[in-house]
Every structure is written in structure tokens, then in C-alpha cells.
């Protein structure tokens, strides 16, 4: 075969496979269309081969023929062009090209060897950094796991610099997905119609903050969304997708419940779906018919891909590592964190809490981008809300805000007027009480989700229904939408 230059690196490579594939492409340009999308120029070991592959791709994309004579004008300025024999080298690649039917096999071999070289490089970096005694061992472990996860997902440590052509292709794919859903959504559906309409669904790589004062229902809303996404999960076989499955509806959900136990969270979902008061469930005040419904719901809910991690005080590095592990194991489409002020950085205690929360939100945003899934993180609000006459929250109320507002792609607030009004009941029989009853009738069973920031869309207020007994959020005047999902009545 043609000499591709001496190499003494000892790294795994197959220069003959690279030459064979390049020859096949220049002999029959249609071969390029049949190659796996995952194969890129940087996967070739020989730098000159990388540039030949790029030149072929550029010519074909532009509608030109990629053959030795025409490519020579593009490559002639490259120092390696003369070093390798100029046009003669390109022509020899074509002359000695094997049958094009083997192109995918050569491409897979080139990609596999590239991954092995990257693994060797990453392993060396891990070994070198482990000797840094200034950082905790847990930090090195988390960093190593992140690097290995990135390799497992993409075959490289990072996406690096990306051409606008590639970025545009991804954007058009998202637009096409929304278009094929009749313009419905480009992200995961929360199954709350007005909220979906405002957000366009929950988008991959987005960090969404859901904040509220205690008892407003932020955990209930997050739980409702998590359940509905998992309950709607559908996947199809796809050899090119991770684990051979591609999600087509709903998704696999990982719920970090740092405040409540897994059993308490499960009880909320059971109460919601079985339409039984959560308070009665806790006290055991249910009848035989309600218990039968609970057992039926249990059998159905056992099949949904909803995973709960109820570890308290979880450091952000471990949270991210567990999310990566879960994605490798089961796939992952949505992460919910309840709530971000309970996450720690695992670092020294000299940092103040505002700095810590800023690090945490930055890490959650990075995790969303790294895994390509939306992260819905709950947050507390400061007591300043209680001091105002109008207790509707605003961005300045975010507790220990730091970079919460800056890092988040969307910030939402849960607000229930009935909660505050119910605690200001005038004396029964008074004129004020009559007015109070009338006002309570207008707001009872309702909630607001105030979108205070949205990087990719409008802000505004979404009104939802709220059932205090089952802590279920639903759609105002559109309850029939969920009869198929909730077997015991409207949701």
C-alpha cells in the first residue's frame, strides 16, 4: 500500500483503512452519503487524511465532484500535498480503492481506533491530574467520570469548535421536529397546555428554575410534570441511538428529591393518579374501594421510567456523576432537582452560600448541556415576598440568587392567591367576611405560574387549576385532555 509517512507514536491506527475509505469516496462520491454521521475528519489519524476528507466533504456539499484532479487545486497549498507526492498520491488512492460496499466497515474501524486513542489520552490526563493533592479525591473522580462519559457519548472529550453549517443543521432538525408535530412543541411536553404553549415544552440543554415560597406547590408541580413526562414515554428501536432506543414521546426522568424521601414522593404521585387525598393516605383513612384503586394505580405506575434519588445533602459533583451513570444505564430525557439550596459543592466552608449556589447553578447548566436534557431545578424565595402587599414573586426574590437568574434559561414562580387569602379570613358574619367569601370563590382551586424570565420566548402568567387534596396541577377548563391518563376522573 502507499506509504503514508512514518509514525512512531505507538497509538492504535489503521492508515490503510483511512486510505481505502478516501479512495472509495473519490471514486464514488455517493459513498459519503452512506457513511455514519458520527465519522468526522478528526477521527482520521493522519492529519493529511483529515484534510483530504474535509476537502471531499466540502466539495460534495457544494454540489461539486470530489475527484483527484479537482481536489488537487484545493489541496495544492497544503505542505503535505507535495510531501506525499501531489496528485499522484490522490490518484493512487482511487486506483487502489477496494469495493465501495466495505465503506461502512472502514468508517467504523477508523472511528473505533480514534476512540481508543482518545481513551489513552484521557487516561493519561486522569493519571496526571490524580497527583494534584490540592484538590479532593472526590473532585478528581467526578472529573474523570465526566471525561469518560463524554467519550462514551461522543467519542471525544468535547464538541470543540463547530461550523455554522453543523449548528444550522441541528437547529433545522429541531424546527422540523416541531413542524411534524403540527407546530405543537419542540421540547418535552409538561401536559399542561398553557404552560407548554408559553414555553414550547422543556428543551434539551435548558436549565429551568421553578421557585416559590413554602406551601405554594413547587414540589407538587415538579412532581406532576415528572410523572406526566415519564407516563407518556414511548421509544422506538434505532441502531444509531444510544442503547438502541430513540425516545419519540415523553421521556425517562431522574428526580433528585433532596428534601422528601422516595416513599413520600411516590405517595404524592399515587394520590394524584388515584384521586385520593394525600392526607387520608398518610393517616390510613381510606375505604376498600380507594385501596383497590391504589393497588391498580401501583401496577400501572410500576412500569413508568421515573427514577428517584433521595440522598440528602448531595454534592453537585456526585449529582452530576449519578446523572451521567443513569443516562448510560437507562437513557435520560429530563432531570428534576428538588431543590437547589439543598445541594452542596463539597468544597471548603470558606465560601459563602451565594458563591456556592452560583457554582451549583453553573454546574447544573453545564450538566444540562453535557447530557442534552432539560434540568428543572426548584428554588426557595426570600422572605421579602411576605413583606409586600402584592405577594406575587419576582426575580429579585430569588434566595441566594447569585447567578441563578443569569444561568437559567427560564425562571418560573408558583403562586396561589387562595393560600394567602385563606389566612386572612375576617370574622364570620361580618360585611368583610361576605366580600372575602366572594373573593375566595374566584381564586379557590386556581394557581399561577409566573414566567419571570425566558431566554427563548415571552414572559407572562399561566393560570392552572390546583387540587389541594391530591396536590395536582391541571388545565383550567380543559380537564378532559387528561381523561386517558387519569383513569379515575378528569385531571
C-alpha positions in Angstrom: 0.0 0.0 0.0 1.0 3.6 -0.4 3.4 5.0 2.3 1.5 7.4 4.5 4.6 8.6 6.3 6.5 7.2 9.3 4.8 7.2 12.7 6.5 6.3 16.0 3.7 7.2 18.4 2.6 3.7 19.1 -1.0 4.8 19.2 -3.6 2.5 17.6 -4.3 3.3 14.0 -5.0 1.8 10.6 -3.6 4.0 7.8 -4.6 1.5 5.2 -8.2 1.7 6.2 -8.1 5.5 6.0 -6.5 5.4 2.5 -9.1 2.8 1.4 -12.0 4.9 2.6 -10.7 8.1 1.0 -10.1 6.3 -2.3 -13.7 5.0 -2.2 -15.1 8.5 -1.6 -13.1 10.0 -4.5 -14.1 7.1 -6.8 -17.8 7.3 -5.9 -19.0 10.4 -4.2 -22.2 8.7 -3.2 -20.2 6.8 -0.6 -20.1 9.9 1.6 -23.8 9.9 2.0 -23.7 6.3 3.3 -21.1 7.0 6.0 -22.2 7.2 9.6 -22.9 10.8 10.7 -20.6 10.2 13.7 -17.5 10.0 11.5 -15.7 13.3 11.3 -12.3 14.4 9.9 -10.6 14.5 13.3 -11.2 10.7 13.6 -8.5 10.1 10.9 -5.1 9.5 12.5 -3.1 11.1 9.6 -3.5 14.9 9.5 -3.3 15.0 5.7 -6.0 12.4 5.5 -8.2 14.6 7.7 -7.7 17.5 5.3 -8.5 15.2 2.3 -11.7 14.1 4.0 -12.7 17.7 4.7 -11.9 18.7 1.1 -14.1 15.9 -0.2 -17.0 16.8 2.2 -16.8 20.5 1.3 -16.8 19.8 -2.5 -19.7 17.3 -2.3 -21.8 19.6 0.0 -21.2 22.4 -2.5 -22.5 20.2 -5.3 -19.1 19.7 -6.9 -17.3 16.5 -7.8 -14.7 15.3 -5.4 -12.1 13.6 -7.5 -8.2 13.8 -7.6 -7.7 16.4 -10.3 -10.3 18.8 -8.9 -9.3 18.3 -5.3 -5.6 18.9 -6.2 -6.4 22.6 -6.7 -7.9 22.8 -3.2 -5.1 20.9 -1.6 -2.1 22.2 -3.5 -1.4 24.9 -0.9 -1.1 22.3 1.8 2.6 21.5 2.6 1.7 17.8 2.8 0.4 17.8 -0.8 3.9 17.9 -2.2 5.4 15.8 0.6 3.0 12.9 -0.2 3.5 13.1 -4.0 0.9 15.6 -5.1 -1.8 14.5 -7.5 -0.1 11.1 -7.8 -1.0 10.2 -4.2 -4.7 11.1 -4.6 -4.9 9.2 -7.9 -3.2 6.1 -6.3 -5.8 6.2 -3.5 -8.6 5.9 -6.2 -6.7 3.3 -8.2 -6.3 1.0 -5.2 -9.7 1.6 -3.6 -11.5 -1.6 -2.6 -15.2 -2.1 -3.4 -17.4 0.6 -2.0 -19.6 -1.9 -0.3 -17.0 -2.1 2.5 -17.0 1.7 3.2 -19.1 1.4 6.4 -16.7 -1.2 7.8 -13.7 1.1 7.1 -15.5 4.0 8.7 -16.4 2.0 11.8 -12.7 0.9 12.2 -11.4 4.5 11.8 -13.9 5.7 14.4 -13.1 2.9 16.8 -9.4 3.5 16.6 -10.0 7.2 17.2 -12.0 6.4 20.3 -9.2 4.2 21.5 -6.6 7.0 21.0 -8.8 9.4 22.9 -9.3 6.9 25.7 -5.5 6.6 26.0 -5.2 10.4 26.0 -8.0 10.8 28.6 -6.5 8.1 30.8 -3.1 9.8 30.8 -4.8 13.1 31.8 -6.6 11.4 34.6 -3.4 9.8 35.9 -1.6 13.1 35.7 -4.3 15.1 37.5 -4.7 12.5 40.3 -1.3 13.5 41.6 -2.7 17.0 42.4 -3.1 16.8 46.2 -4.6 20.3 46.4 -8.0 19.0 45.1 -10.1 16.4 47.0 -10.0 12.9 45.5 -13.8 13.1 45.0 -13.3 16.0 42.7 -10.8 14.0 40.6 -13.2 11.1 40.5 -16.0 13.3 39.3 -13.8 15.0 36.7 -12.6 11.5 35.4 -16.2 10.3 35.2 -17.2 13.3 33.3 -14.4 12.9 30.8 -15.2 9.2 30.3 -18.9 9.9 29.9 -18.2 12.5 27.3 -16.1 9.9 25.4 -18.8 7.3 25.7 -21.4 9.7 24.4 -19.5 11.4 21.6 -16.2 9.7 21.2 -14.3 12.8 22.1 -13.8 15.0 25.2 -15.8 17.9 23.8 -17.5 19.1 20.7 -14.9 21.7 20.2 -15.3 24.3 17.5 -18.4 23.7 15.4 -19.1 25.1 11.9 -22.2 27.2 11.4 -23.3 24.5 8.9 -23.4 21.9 11.6 -25.1 24.2 14.1 -27.7 25.2 11.5 -28.4 21.5 10.7 -29.1 20.8 14.3 -31.4 23.9 14.5 -33.3 22.8 11.4 -33.7 19.3 12.8 -35.4 20.9 15.9 -37.6 23.1 13.7 -38.6 20.0 11.6 -39.4 18.0 14.8 -41.8 20.8 15.9 -43.3 21.1 12.4 -44.0 17.4 12.2 -45.9 17.7 15.5 -48.2 20.2 13.7 -46.3 23.1 15.2 -47.1 21.8 18.7 -43.8 21.6 20.6 -40.1 21.4 20.0 -39.4 20.2 23.6 -40.8 17.7 26.2 -44.5 18.3 26.9 -45.4 19.0 30.6 -49.0 18.1 29.6 -50.1 21.5 31.0 -51.4 23.0 27.8 -51.0 26.7 28.5 -47.6 26.2 30.1 -46.4 24.2 27.1 -47.7 26.9 24.8 -45.7 29.6 26.6 -42.5 27.5 26.9 -42.7 25.4 23.8 -42.1 22.5 26.1 -39.0 21.7 28.1 -36.0 22.0 25.7 -32.8 19.9 25.8 -29.8 21.7 27.4 -32.0 24.2 29.2 -31.9 25.0 32.9 -35.3 25.9 34.2 -35.8 27.3 37.7 -39.1 26.8 39.4 -39.3 28.9 42.5 -41.9 29.7 45.2 -42.5 30.3 48.9 -43.3 27.3 51.1 -46.7 25.7 50.5 -47.1 27.3 47.1 -46.8 23.9 45.5 -43.5 24.0 43.7 -42.7 20.4 44.6 -46.2 19.3 43.6 -45.9 21.0 40.2 -42.4 19.5 39.6 -43.7 16.0 40.6 -46.8 16.4 38.4 -44.5 17.3 35.4 -42.1 14.4 36.2 -44.9 11.9 36.3 -46.6 13.1 33.2 -43.3 13.0 31.2 -42.5 9.5 32.4 -46.1 8.3 31.9 -46.1 9.4 28.3 -42.8 7.7 27.5 -42.6 5.9 24.1 -39.4 4.7 22.3 -38.6 3.0 19.1 -35.7 0.8 18.0 -32.9 2.8 16.4 -29.5 1.3 15.9 -27.8 4.7 15.7 -29.3 5.9 19.0 -27.6 5.3 22.4 -28.7 1.9 23.8 -30.5 1.2 20.5 -33.6 3.2 21.6 -34.8 6.6 20.5 -37.4 8.5 22.5 -40.4 9.6 20.4 -42.7 10.8 23.2 -42.4 11.6 26.9 -39.1 10.6 28.4 -37.0 8.9 31.1 -37.0 11.1 34.2 -34.4 11.3 37.1 -35.8 13.1 40.1 -33.4 14.2 42.8 -35.6 14.5 46.0 -33.2 16.1 48.5 -35.9 17.0 51.0 -38.5 14.3 50.8 -38.0 10.5 50.9 -38.6 8.4 47.8 -41.7 6.9 49.5 -43.2 10.4 50.3 -42.7 11.4 46.6 -44.3 8.2 45.4 -47.2 8.8 47.8 -47.8 12.2 46.2 -47.9 10.6 42.7 -50.2 7.8 43.9 -52.6 10.3 45.5 -52.6 12.4 42.3 -53.3 9.5 39.9 -55.7 7.5 42.1 -57.5 10.7 43.1 -57.3 10.0 46.8 -56.4 12.7 49.4 -52.8 12.6 50.3 -53.7 13.4 53.9 -56.0 10.4 54.0 -53.3 8.2 52.6 -50.9 9.2 55.3 -53.4 8.6 58.0 -54.8 5.4 56.6 -58.3 6.9 56.4 -59.3 5.2 53.1 -62.0 2.7 52.3 -61.8 -0.6 50.4 -62.7 1.0 47.1 -60.0 3.6 47.4 -57.4 1.0 48.4 -58.4 -1.1 45.3 -57.8 2.0 43.1 -54.4 2.5 44.8 -53.4 -1.1 44.0 -54.5 -0.7 40.4 -52.5 2.5 40.1 -49.5 0.8 41.7 -49.4 -1.8 38.9 -49.6 0.8 36.2 -47.1 3.2 37.8 -44.6 0.4 38.3 -43.9 0.5 34.5 -43.1 4.2 34.1 -39.4 5.2 33.7 -39.2 7.5 36.7 -36.1 7.2 38.9 -35.7 8.8 42.3 -32.5 9.7 44.2 -33.5 10.8 47.7 -29.9 11.3 49.0 -29.8 14.3 51.3 -27.1 17.0 51.1 -25.8 15.6 47.8 -22.7 17.3 46.4 -23.1 18.7 42.9 -20.2 16.6 41.6 -21.9 13.4 42.8 -25.3 14.5 41.5 -23.8 15.1 38.0 -21.9 11.8 38.1 -25.0 9.9 39.0 -27.0 11.6 36.2 -24.3 10.6 33.7 -24.4 7.0 35.0 -28.2 6.9 34.8 -28.1 8.1 31.2 -25.7 5.3 30.2 -27.8 2.8 32.1 -31.4 3.7 31.1 -31.3 6.7 28.9 -32.4 10.1 30.2 -34.7 12.9 28.9 -35.4 15.1 32.0 -33.7 15.8 35.3 -35.6 17.4 38.2 -33.8 18.7 41.3 -35.8 19.5 44.5 -34.3 21.8 45.5 -31.0 23.5 44.6 -30.4 25.1 48.0 -30.0 21.6 49.5 -27.2 20.8 47.1 -23.6 21.3 48.4 -20.4 22.0 46.5 -18.4 19.6 48.7 -15.8 22.3 48.8 -14.3 24.1 51.8 -16.6 26.0 54.1 -14.8 29.3 53.5 -17.1 30.1 50.5 -20.3 32.0 51.3 -23.6 30.5 50.4 -24.2 32.9 47.5 -20.9 31.8 45.9 -21.9 28.1 46.4 -25.3 28.5 44.8 -23.7 30.3 41.9 -21.3 27.4 41.4 -24.3 24.9 41.7 -26.4 26.7 39.1 -23.5 26.9 36.7 -22.8 23.2 37.2 -26.5 22.4 36.6 -26.5 24.4 33.4 -23.3 22.6 32.3 -24.9 19.2 33.1 -28.0 20.1 31.0 -25.7 20.9 28.0 -23.5 17.9 28.6 -26.3 15.4 28.7 -28.5 17.3 26.2 -31.6 17.2 28.5 -33.6 19.9 30.3 -32.9 20.3 34.0 -35.8 21.6 36.1 -34.4 22.9 39.4 -36.6 24.1 42.3 -35.5 27.1 44.4 -36.6 28.9 47.5 -37.6 32.5 47.6 -36.6 35.0 50.2 -38.9 36.3 52.9 -39.2 39.7 51.2 -42.2 38.3 49.4 -44.2 38.2 52.7 -43.5 41.8 53.4 -45.2 43.1 50.3 -49.0 43.7 49.9 -48.8 42.0 46.5 -47.1 38.7 47.2 -46.6 37.7 43.6 -42.9 36.8 43.4 -40.4 38.5 41.1 -36.8 37.8 40.0 -35.3 39.9 42.9 -37.0 37.5 45.4 -34.8 34.6 44.4 -33.0 33.5 47.6 -29.2 33.5 47.5 -29.7 34.4 43.8 -26.1 34.9 42.8 -26.2 33.6 39.2 -29.5 31.8 39.4 -31.2 34.3 37.1 -28.1 34.6 34.9 -27.6 30.8 34.4 -31.2 29.9 34.0 -32.9 29.8 30.5 -36.2 30.2 32.2 -37.3 31.3 35.7 -40.8 30.4 36.8 -42.7 31.2 40.0 -45.6 29.3 41.6 -48.2 31.5 43.2 -51.5 30.7 44.8 -53.7 33.6 45.9 -56.0 31.3 47.8 -53.2 30.4 50.2 -52.7 33.9 51.4 -56.4 34.9 51.2 -57.3 31.8 53.3 -55.1 33.0 56.1 -56.7 36.5 56.1 -60.3 35.3 56.8 -62.3 38.1 58.5 -64.7 37.4 61.4 -67.6 35.2 60.2 -70.9 37.2 59.8 -69.2 40.5 59.1 -69.5 42.5 55.9 -65.8 41.9 55.2 -66.4 38.1 55.5 -69.1 38.2 52.8 -66.7 40.0 50.5 -63.9 37.5 51.5 -66.1 34.5 50.6 -66.8 36.1 47.2 -63.1 36.7 46.6 -62.2 33.1 47.7 -64.7 31.7 45.3 -62.8 33.4 42.4 -59.4 32.1 43.3 -60.1 28.8 45.1 -58.7 25.8 43.1 -56.5 28.0 41.0 -52.8 28.7 40.7 -50.5 30.9 38.7 -47.1 30.1 37.1 -45.4 33.4 36.5 -42.7 33.2 33.9 -40.3 36.0 35.0 -37.6 35.2 32.5 -37.4 33.1 29.3 -34.3 33.3 27.2 -36.1 31.9 24.1 -39.6 33.2 24.4 -42.1 35.6 26.1 -42.6 36.1 29.8 -46.1 36.2 31.3 -48.5 34.4 33.6 -50.1 31.0 33.0 -53.2 30.0 35.1 -53.7 26.5 36.2 -56.1 24.5 38.3 -54.9 23.1 41.6 -56.4 20.4 43.8 -55.3 20.8 47.4 -56.2 17.2 48.4 -54.2 15.5 45.7 -51.7 18.3 45.1 -52.5 18.1 41.4 -52.0 20.9 38.9 -54.1 20.8 35.8 -55.5 22.9 32.9 -58.3 25.4 33.6 -61.5 24.5 31.6 -59.5 21.8 29.7 -59.6 18.9 32.1 -60.9 16.4 29.5 -57.5 16.5 27.9 -56.2 14.1 30.6 -59.0 11.5 31.0 -56.9 8.9 29.1 -54.0 9.5 31.5 -56.0 9.6 34.7 -58.4 6.6 34.9 -60.4 7.8 37.9 -61.7 11.1 36.5 -60.6 14.4 35.0 -57.2 15.8 35.7 
